[in-house]
Amino acid sequence: MRSPSDRTAQVGIFLAQRCRIGDPQDWTATADLYATYLEWARAMGIRRTLSRSALTVVLGQVRGIEPHQYGRGRGWEGLVVLDLPPAELSLLRRLPIPCTVTGT
């Protein structure tokens, strides 16, 4: 099982590459966000993806976004998914993935 820090790092990279955070006028449906996460994970070669509920738990810890329910369903206020053409998605896999090393 992955540690909480591994899940947080994975979601942080996803958010940095595929989302914009911070504008309270933005809103993204949870279903759309999870579908985008799965698409991103496939493009990155990640085999063990987070469940929808695990992704929701990690997102709940991110500053600048809040879970919010509108008439159109549940989603995230302050977050929008960036549209990327398929060619750019394939380039994401080639980007270096930042990592943090803690003390020994």
N, C-alpha and C positions, 0 to 999 in steps of 0.2 A: 504494500500500500504506500502511496506517495505521502510524504510529510506535508503538513499545512504550508510550509514555506515553499515547497515545490509547486503546489497548486497556485499559491499567490504569485509566484514568479511567472508561471505559465499564463495566468490571466493578465498580469501586468504587461507582458510582451504582446499578447493579443490586443489589449486595449491600445497600446502605443502604436501598433501597426494598422489596426482596422477601425479605430473609433476616435471621436473627438469628445472630450469631457469638459464640463464646466459651464456651458450655456444653459441656464435654467429653462429656456424656451424649447430646448431639444427634448425629445421623447422617443424612445424606441421600445417596441413591444418585446416582451421577454422571449416569445417564440421566435421572432425575427433575429434577435440577438444570439440566441442559442444556435440557430441554423447557420448564422455567419461564423460563430465560433467553430462549429464542426467543419465548415468549409475551410476555414483558416487552418485548423489542425491537420486536415488532410493535405493541404498545400505544404505545410511545414514537416510532414512526415511523422506526426505524432500519432502513435498507435493507441495509447491509453488516454482517451479523452475524459474530461470531467462529465459527470452526470449533470442534468439541468439543475437539480437541487444543489449540487456542490458548487456549480458556477454561481448560483444565486447567493449562496453563503459568502463566497469570496467577494462578489460584487457589493454586498452589503457593508463591506469594510473600506470601500473606496471613497475617498473624499471627492465631493463635487457631484455625486450622483445619489439619487434616492429612489427607492421603490415607490411606485405610485400607480394607482388604478384610476383609469379614466373610463368613460363609457365604452371605449373600444377595447378594454381589457387591461391586463396587468403589464407593467413595463417599468422602464427606468427613466426618470426625469433627470436632465442634465447630461444625457449621453446620446450620441447619434452615430450610426454605423456609416463609415465612409465607403462609397461605391468605388470599387477598384476593378478595372478590366482584367480578364483572365491572364493576360500577359504579365501584368504587374503582380498578380497573385503568385505566379511561378517564380518571379524574382525574389519574393519575400523569403523563400527557402534558402536563398544564397546569402542572405544578410547574416552577419555575425550576431549571435545571441548573447546579450550581455549577461554576465553572471557575477555573483557576489561570493567572495570567499571569506568565511569567518575564521577567527583565530583557532589555533589547534589546541 
